[in-house]
Amino acid sequence: MGKKIRMIQLIRGFKDILPGEVELWQQVENTARSLLEDFGFKEIRIPIMEHTELFARSIGEDTDIVEKEMYTFPDRKGDLITLRPEATASVCRSYIQHKMYTTDPVRKFYTIGPMFRRERPQKGRYRQFYQINAEIFGVDSPLVDVELIFILVTLFSKLSVSDVNAHINSLGCPECRPMFKTALSDFFTSLNENLCSDCVRRKDRNPLRVLDCKVPSCRTAMTDAPSILDYLCPACDQHFETTKTALSALNVPFVVDKGLVRGLDYYTRTTFEIQTSALGAQNAIAGGGRYDGLIKVLGGPDIPATGFAIGLDRLTEIAGSTRTDLVKTPDIFIAALGEKGVSLAFEWNCALCLEGVKAEMEFGDKSLKSQMKRAHRLGAKHVLIVGDNEIKEGKVILRDMETKDQVSIPIENVVKNIKLKLSVSNIKRE
Ligand code: HAM
């Protein structure tokens, strides 16, 4: 006996999205695409790998993403490259690189695709996960932040995802944030022994990161931490007030969450997360906010920006529980018998598919009984039977699998006739 060949498995934290599941992903993506396009967003496709420096400079050296989670490696020439952990930095890079601001600084982009973070895998948290990102460049007005939150809430409602809450906060600007950071560092210094080693290291350099720590003892220690909202300068305060007023005017429910600092360093002013209790620990299905300084930090002009990313894996996990009817079944299965039957069936199968009729057939030499079984298993709505007898008589049999009605159809113009019959039976069904 030969040696058993070892099967190669998926990488931990990665997953396949199989037929049967993928239909829901397509539906979610199509709904988001169409909503975003109605709001004037244009699709942009950016690479999956970028120079490591792009992410280090944008997301921040002290963040968990950059410190611990990026898939970074030298390419064959020794240049450090990274599998993108998020899309915002790349969209900014592209906007700057193609000098899109020269013709019109105001741009709305969306992009859909995989991101990579080497986090500890668990339900709702993967090492390759998918996001739908939307970014708006060149608008300072808080109304566009509200537009983004409104789009998220509308999308979730279109997908029948209930039980969602919009959490919002403001992180101030380079004017007012330093005062808050000092107050925060002083507060953390006073409770040094309760913080984890990461937080002790970060509390002076980047105290906002401490607020984002997930370690339970750090979370408890933070209950009485100062609130950024008490430190906002008049301009940031006004920006946040207008955001809240405009959300209320659109009847978007929200809660102000002073602990919402987000895991990326580039945010300024309004940040937000859409949270749900349906997912357990990984409760954020979307997050985003304003990042007015990032384009400049990346070497572009001083242009404000804001955006969000939806976690598609998490969204499909909760949207999935309400949907069962998305898998497409064949309109017709052609049961072919004999060599001539198979070759005719193949011609018709191709012609029907071109006409938009979902057709399947049996390519092997199988009995009628086994072909009928397969048609049943596939959920085919009709079966067309073509064998030597049918060819001799110049007629094929079309069977409705639900009503069990059978009609015979002349072989001449068979594709046209089938199309006609199927549309009649579809109308009857509806
Ligand atoms: P983020 O909060 O890091 O923001 O990610 C956005 C969403 O992606 C999360 O709310 C979550 O649903 C999903 N997500 C993140 N990590 C994972 C994971 N490991 N497994 C599954 N889902 C995950 C950003 O990425 C920002 N770039 C958003 C943004 C766009 N801000 C401005 N523009």
Residues whose N, C-alpha, C, O or C-beta is under 5 A from the ligand:
A	BS01	HAM	E86 A87 T88 R117 E119 G124 R125 Y126 F129 A134 A284 I285 A286 G287 G288 G289 T306 G307 F308 A309 I310 G311 D313 R314
